[in-house]
């Protein structure tokens, strides 16, 4: 840790999720302020044992080499609020910098879950999600689990205190991005206001969803290191055929029939978590979230 600690500046601001709640847009919005430096690599996931912890502090320090006299040095990793998969993150950050501040941006938990599903479908490089909406969300605990905001934020509140955590919502940011950013800047005691209109959004769901198709072994081969080595020697026509066999457009409307069934199954738990989350944080998102 010493190599990073001896730098004049080290990270002290973390956007910690939730996944599919506008973290990339918020990362880029905050990066426009002259006193904030956000890492070019948006999601380093350094404090997650299974992702990047093994890369070491020198690697992590290199992500902030461009920082100069900014008051806040930051990064954004939604993997930091992905219990029960990734544990011990708040403890690692506390040991690294106990004065850290956090921004937790959340979203209507059911809508976040749906967006997460489509993200998984589009993630063809790892095989893509091929189950229907209902089965995928009921069988994989990550879909519902990452929407359990009370469970995800409680460890940070316990270690750092609520005063070190700014909580906002995707809906508030979409409605008025500049206002949302200015509230965060005020919380950070930074002078000046966001002057940009922030019309651009990152990682929004595309109109056409391209997902994995065909035999699973072909998809694994198409996105393997072996294929990367072989591809330059494969004729372009054959490469095009391989791509056509492993990915294809997904019929989004076919999943609509599963929404009501899924909603009936998960809304009671999500509603309970929202109530607990609001009690923990003092935030009320009732006007934005209709559950």
C-alpha positions in Angstrom: 0.0 0.0 0.0 2.9 2.4 0.7 3.5 3.1 -3.0 0.1 4.6 -3.4 0.0 6.3 0.0 3.2 8.2 -0.7 1.6 9.9 -3.7 0.5 13.5 -3.1 -3.1 12.4 -4.0 -4.9 9.2 -3.6 -8.5 8.1 -4.3 -11.0 9.5 -1.8 -14.3 9.5 -3.8 -16.1 6.3 -4.9 -19.3 5.9 -7.0 -20.3 2.4 -5.7 -23.4 1.6 -7.8 -26.0 0.4 -8.1 -25.4 -1.5 -11.4 -27.5 -0.2 -14.3 -28.5 3.0 -12.4 -26.6 5.6 -14.4 -23.1 5.3 -12.8 -21.2 5.8 -16.1 -23.1 9.0 -16.9 -22.6 10.3 -13.3 -18.9 9.3 -13.5 -18.5 11.4 -16.6 -20.6 14.3 -15.3 -18.5 14.6 -12.1 -15.3 14.4 -14.2 -16.2 17.8 -15.8 -15.6 19.7 -12.5 -12.0 21.1 -12.3 -11.6 19.9 -8.7 -12.6 16.3 -9.4 -10.4 13.7 -11.2 -12.3 10.5 -12.1 -10.2 7.6 -13.4 -10.2 7.0 -17.2 -10.9 3.3 -16.5 -14.4 3.7 -15.1 -14.7 0.4 -13.3 -11.4 -0.8 -11.9 -13.0 -3.0 -9.3 -9.7 -2.9 -7.4 -11.1 -3.6 -3.9 -12.8 -6.8 -5.0 -10.7 -9.8 -4.2 -11.9 -11.8 -7.2 -11.5 -9.0 -9.8 -8.4 -6.8 -9.4 -7.0 -6.9 -5.9 -4.2 -9.2 -7.1 -3.0 -6.4 -9.5 -1.5 -4.5 -6.6 -1.4 -0.9 -5.5 1.1 0.1 -8.1 -1.4 -0.8 -10.8 -4.2 1.0 -9.0 -2.0 4.1 -8.5 -1.3 4.2 -12.3 -5.1 4.8 -12.8 -4.7 8.2 -11.2 -1.3 9.3 -12.5 -3.0 12.2 -14.4 -4.3 13.8 -11.2 -2.8 17.1 -10.2 -4.3 19.6 -7.7 -7.9 18.2 -7.6 -9.5 17.9 -4.2 -11.2 14.7 -5.1 -9.7 11.7 -6.9 -12.3 9.1 -7.8 -13.4 6.0 -9.5 -16.7 4.2 -10.1 -17.1 0.4 -9.5 -20.6 -1.1 -9.3 -18.9 -4.3 -8.1 -18.5 -2.6 -4.8 -22.2 -3.1 -4.0 -22.6 -6.7 -5.2 -23.2 -8.7 -2.1 -23.3 -11.7 -1.6 -20.8 -12.3 -4.4 -18.1 -9.8 -3.5 -17.5 -9.4 0.2 -15.1 -7.3 2.3 -15.0 -4.3 0.0 -15.9 -1.6 2.5 -13.3 -2.9 4.9 -10.6 -2.8 2.3 -11.5 0.8 1.4 -11.6 1.8 5.0 -8.1 0.4 5.6 -6.9 2.2 2.4 -8.5 5.6 3.1 -10.9 6.0 6.1 -11.8 9.5 5.0 -13.3 8.3 1.7 -16.7 9.6 0.5 -19.2 7.6 -1.5 -22.0 8.2 -4.0 -24.6 5.5 -4.2 -27.0 6.1 -7.1 -30.0 3.8 -7.1 -33.0 3.1 -9.4 -36.5 1.8 -9.2 -35.4 -1.7 -8.1 -37.7 -3.6 -10.5 -36.6 -1.5 -13.5 -33.0 -1.9 -12.5 -33.5 -5.7 -12.4 -35.1 -5.6 -15.9 -32.2 -3.5 -17.2 -29.7 -5.9 -15.6 -31.3 -8.8 -17.4 -30.9 -7.1 -20.8 -27.4 -6.3 -19.9 -26.7 -10.0 -19.3 -28.4 -10.9 -22.5 -26.1 -8.6 -24.5 -23.0 -9.8 -22.7 -22.3 -12.3 -25.5 -18.5 -12.5 -24.8 -19.3 -14.7 -21.8 -22.1 -16.6 -23.4 -24.9 -14.2 -22.8 -28.1 -14.9 -20.8 -30.3 -17.2 -22.7 -33.0 -18.0 -20.2 -36.3 -16.1 -20.3 -36.8 -13.0 -18.1 -38.7 -14.8 -15.4 -36.4 -17.9 -15.1 -33.2 -15.9 -15.3 -34.2 -13.5 -12.5 -35.6 -16.2 -10.3 -32.7 -18.6 -10.7 -29.8 -16.2 -10.5 -29.7 -14.3 -7.2 -27.6 -11.4 -8.6 -30.6 -10.0 -10.5 -32.7 -9.5 -7.4 -29.8 -9.2 -5.0 -28.3 -6.1 -6.6 -31.6 -4.4 -6.2 -31.7 -5.0 -2.4 -30.3 -1.6 -1.6 -30.6 -1.7 2.1 -28.5 -4.9 2.2 -25.9 -3.4 -0.1 -25.4 0.0 1.6 -25.6 -1.1 5.2 -21.9 -2.2 5.5 -20.8 1.3 4.3 -23.1 3.1 6.7 -21.8 0.9 9.6 -18.1 1.6 8.7 -18.1 5.1 7.5 -21.3 6.7 8.7 -24.2 8.0 6.7 -22.6 11.5 6.5 -19.9 10.1 4.2 -22.5 8.7 1.7 -24.5 10.7 -0.8 -27.5 8.9 -2.1 -29.4 9.9 -5.2 -31.4 8.2 -7.8 -31.3 7.4 -11.5 -34.7 9.0 -11.9 -33.6 12.3 -10.3 -30.5 12.4 -12.5 -32.4 11.7 -15.7 -35.0 14.4 -14.8 -32.4 17.1 -14.1 -28.8 16.0 -14.5 -27.3 19.4 -13.6 -29.3 19.7 -10.4 -28.2 16.2 -9.4 -24.6 17.0 -10.0 -24.8 20.3 -8.2 -26.3 18.7 -5.1 -23.3 16.3 -5.1 -20.8 19.2 -5.6 -22.5 21.1 -2.7 -22.2 18.0 -0.5 -18.5 17.8 -1.4 -18.1 21.5 -0.4 -16.9 22.4 -3.9 -17.4 25.8 -5.3 -19.0 26.5 -8.6 -21.9 24.8 -10.4 -22.3 22.4 -13.3 -22.6 24.7 -16.3 -23.2 21.9 -18.9 -26.6 20.6 -19.8 -25.4 17.0 -19.6 -27.6 15.8 -22.5 -25.5 12.8 -23.2 -26.2 9.4 -21.5 -23.8 6.4 -21.4 -24.7 2.7 -21.5 -28.4 3.3 -22.3 -30.3 0.3 -23.6 -30.0 0.2 -27.4 -33.1 -0.2 -29.6 -31.9 -3.5 -30.9 -30.7 -6.2 -28.6 -28.0 -8.5 -29.9 -27.6 -11.7 -27.9 -25.9 -15.0 -28.0 -27.4 -17.7 -30.3 -26.5 -21.0 -31.7 -24.5 -23.8 -30.0 -22.9 -22.8 -26.8 -19.5 -24.3 -27.7 -19.4 -22.1 -30.8 -20.1 -19.0 -28.8 -17.3 -19.9 -26.3 -14.9 -20.5 -29.2 -15.9 -17.2 -30.9 -14.9 -15.2 -27.8 -11.9 -17.2 -26.7 -8.2 -16.4 -26.8 -7.8 -19.3 -29.2 -10.1 -17.5 -31.7 -8.2 -14.3 -31.3 -5.1 -16.1 -32.4 -6.8 -18.0 -35.3 -9.0 -15.2 -36.6 -6.3 -13.4 -38.7 -5.7 -16.6 -40.6 -9.4 -17.3 -41.2 -11.0 -15.9 -44.5 -13.3 -12.9 -43.9 -16.3 -14.7 -45.3 -15.9 -17.6 -42.8 -15.4 -15.1 -40.0 -18.7 -13.4 -40.9 -20.4 -16.7 -40.9 -19.0 -17.5 -37.5 -20.3 -14.2 -36.1 -23.7 -14.8 -37.7 -23.9 -18.2 -36.1 -23.0 -17.0 -32.6 -25.0 -13.8 -32.2 -28.4 -12.6 -33.4 -31.1 -10.0 -32.7 -33.3 -10.8 -29.7 -37.1 -10.5 -29.8 -37.5 -8.1 -26.9 -41.3 -8.2 -27.1 -41.3 -11.9 -26.4 -40.1 -11.3 -22.8 -42.9 -8.8 -22.0 -45.3 -11.7 -21.1 -42.9 -12.7 -18.3 -42.9 -9.2 -16.7 -46.2 -9.4 -14.8 -45.4 -12.9 -13.4 -42.0 -11.7 -12.3 -43.4 -8.5 -10.8 -45.9 -10.4 -8.7 -43.1 -12.7 -7.4 -40.5 -10.1 -6.5 -42.3 -6.8 -5.7 -43.2 -7.8 -2.1 -39.5 -8.3 -1.3 -38.4 -5.3 -3.2 -41.0 -3.1 -1.5 -39.8 -4.3 1.9 -36.2 -3.5 1.0 -37.2 0.0 -0.2 -38.9 0.7 3.1 -35.8 -0.5 4.9 -33.5 1.5 2.6 -35.5 4.7 3.2 -35.5 4.2 6.9 -31.7 3.6 6.9 -30.9 6.6 4.7 -33.7 9.1 5.3 -34.3 9.2 1.6 -37.8 9.0 0.1 -38.1 7.9 -3.5 -41.9 7.2 -3.3 -42.6 9.9 -5.9 -40.3 8.2 -8.4 -40.8 4.5 -7.7 -44.2 3.0 -8.1 -43.9 -0.5 -6.8 
